[in-house]
Amino acid sequence: MRIATWNVNSITARLPRLLAWLESSGTDVLCIQETKCTAEQFPADELRELGYESAVHADGRWNGVALVSRVGLSDVVMGLPGGPAYEGVQEPRAISASCGPVRLWSVYVPNGREVAHDHYTYKLRWLEALRSAVAQDAAAERPFAVLGDFNIAPADEDVWDIAAFEGSTHVTAAERGALESLRSAGLSDVVPRPLKYDHPFTYWDYRQLCFPKNRGMRIDLVYGNGPFAGAVKDSYVDREERKGKGASDHAPVVVDLDV
């Protein structure tokens, strides 16, 4: 079974690439983040033509998450149970479902913006709610994983130059502590192998030639429970999909399971 996660940075803008990638990659389930569309605008018909069911949680702004599966899609939960609101709005940043033998969450963790910003506090509260929400599934015997854009680099080596991030979000002790708390619920970091260079970055800013210079970050993560992690045969970052005109600034992270 092949599972992937991908922040597409607008599914409308990325649709031809997304459809072509699904066909060529043989992916069974894709966790999508940053759809930037409403649920009605989501390309469910186009995906259905390829054999994929869709579950979408989106409101047309800059967030939006989805799960698409060709191995079944049931017991869908929209949103983060107990999650905080930001400026009075429960943002569409999480969706979960059972897909064949596994249960999966697709998450788009708040960016945080700046350490002194209200959005940073919101980010930490959101991660605390995520830990509580996944605890039961994490402890279950069924393979389970939380996949998505976490907007946190777990370690210093997960950014191209830690000195360049001094005083910034994505690398603070509090954010990394929130990830550690999530792992303590019974999840482990499924670290992919890079297809080029020595570290599996998953995101490269569009500006300042970051991709050609490999000035990247590993912020798209796969956190699986014991049965999930034990079934992993391979995992990699499909860096090729970051290349060329019309690419997202994130690359897909692919996980192959023996389930």
N, C-alpha and C positions, 0 to 999 in steps of 0.2 A: 504494500500500500504506500502510495506516495502522497505526502502532505506538504503544503508550502504556505508561506506567509509572504505578503507583498503589500507595502504601502504604495499604491499606484499613483497618488497625487493627482486625482481626478480621473474617474473611470471613463468619463466621456472623452477626455483628451487621449486616454491610453487604450481605448477599446480595440482598435485593430491589432495593436501589439499584444494585448491581453489574450484575445481570441487565438492569435497565431501561437502564442507561447503555450497556452493550454493544450493545443493540438500537438505541438512538437514535444512538449515535456512529459506527456503522459501523467499529468498530475490528477490524482483522484479527488482531493479536497484542497481548496485554496481559501485561506483566511485573508481577507482584503481589508485595508484601512485607507482612510482619507478618500472616500468615494466622491465627496463634493457634489452630491446630487440628492434629489429627493428619492424616496422609495419608489415613486411612480416613474421616475426618470431612469432608474436602474435597468441595465440591459438584460433583463431576465429572459426575454424571448430569444435573443441572440445566443445566450448561454444554454438555453434549453435545446436549441438546434444542435449543440455540441454534446448534449446528453447530461447537462448539469442542472440540478435543482438549485434554487437560490433562497437564502434568507437574508433580509436586509434591514438594517436599523440606521436610518439616515433622515436628515431634515433639510438638506439642500445647502447647508452652510459648509464650513471648511472641515467638518468632521465626517462621520459616516463610516460604518463598518459592515462587513458582510461575510457570509460563508457560502461557498458554492461547492457542490458535491455531486459526484456521479456514482456514489456508493450508498446513497440514502441520506436523508436529512429529517430528523425528528426531534421532538422535545425541545423546541426552540425557546430560548429565553432572551427577550429583548432588553438591553440595558444592564446596568450594574446594580444588583439588589443592594439596597442600603447605601448607594453611592451618593456623594454630595452634589449639590447644584452649584453652578457658577453664574453669578449675576441673575439668580432666580430661575435658571434653566438647567434641566437634567440633559446634558449633552449626549448625543448618540455615539458613545465610545466603546461599547462592549456588546457582544452577542455570543451566545453559546448554543450548541446543538450536539446531538449524537449523530455520528456519520459512520455507518457500518459498525465495526467493533470498538470504536474510540469515541470519546467525548472531547470536544474542543471548544475553546474560547478564542475569538478574534478580538483583540483589544488595541485601542489607540490611546495610549496614556497621555494626559495633558502635557504640553511642552514645558510649562513653568515660566517661560519668558525670561524673567530676571529673578535673582535670589530675593530681592526686596519686594517683589511684586506679589499681589494677592493670588495670582495664578500659580505661583510656586507653592504657596500654602495649600491651595486647592489640589495641586498635583500630589502632595504628600497625603492629604486626606483621601484622595481617590485611590491611591495605592493601598492605603490601610483598609479601605472598603473592599478592594479586590482580594486581599488576602483572606478576609473573613468570608467572602462569597465563594471562594474556590476550595476552602478547607475540606469540605465534605467529599467533593470529587477527587481531590488530591489524595485522600486517604483510602479511596476505594480500590478494589482489585482490578477494575476495568482500566485500560490505558487511557490516560487523560493528559491534556496539555493546554497551556495558555500560550498563544502565539500572537505576535504583533509588533507594532512599533512602540517600544517602551520609553523612548526619549531619554534613556539613561545608558551610559557606557559602564558596564559592571566593574571594569578595572582600568588602570592607567593605560595599559597596552591596547585598550579598545578605542583609543583615539590616536590620531596621527602624531600629535605632539601635545602632551599634557600641559606644558607650559603655556600653550596658546589658549587654554581653557581656564586659566586661573581666574577665580572669582565668578565663573559662569555656571549656569545650570548644566545638567546632564552628567556632571562628574562630582557633585558635592557629596559629603559624607552622609547627609540626611537621605538623599536620593538612593545612594548605594545601600544604606541601612534598610530602606524600604524594600529593596530587592532581596536583601538577606532575610528579612522577615517573611517575604513571600516564599523563599526557598525553604524556610524552616517549617512551612506547612506541609512539607513532603515533596517538594519539587526540586529538580536539578536542571542546571543550564546545559542544554544540548548544543555544544559549540560546533559550528560547521567548519569544514575545511575550506580554505581559500582555493580558488581556481587559478589565482595568480598572486604574486607577492607572498609575504610570509604571515599575513594576518587577515582574517576573514571580515574585513569591513563590509557594512551593508548599506551605508549612506555616504554620499559625497555631495556637498553643496554645488549648486549650478555655477556659483561665482568663482572667480579667481582660478580657473582651470583646476579645480580641486580633484576632479576625476582623473584627468591625465597625469596629475602629479601624485595620485593616490593619497590625497589628504582626506581620509575618510574617518568614519566612526562605526563601531558595532553597536547599534541601538535596536535593531530588529532581532528579537530574541525568541527562543523556544524553550519554555520551562515545562518539563514533563514529570509525571510521577514515576514511581519505580517500575511499574509494568510498561509504561510508555518508553522510558529511557532504556529499559532492558531489551526492548524490541527493535531499537534503532540499528539498522545495518549500515547506513551512510547518511551524511548530511553535508551540504555544501551551499555556498553562495553562488548563485548564477550571475556572475559578474558581467557576462556577455549582454545581459538584458539591460544593463545600465548604459550601454554604448548606443551611439547613433542619434539621429534626429527624433525628437518626440519621446525620449526616454523619461521615465520617472527619475527622481533623484535618489530613489532607493532601489536595491536589487532584490529579487526574490531569494528567500532562504528555503531550501528544499530538504525534506527529511524522508528517508525511506525506512519503512517499518516492516518487520517480519511478523505480521498478525493475520 
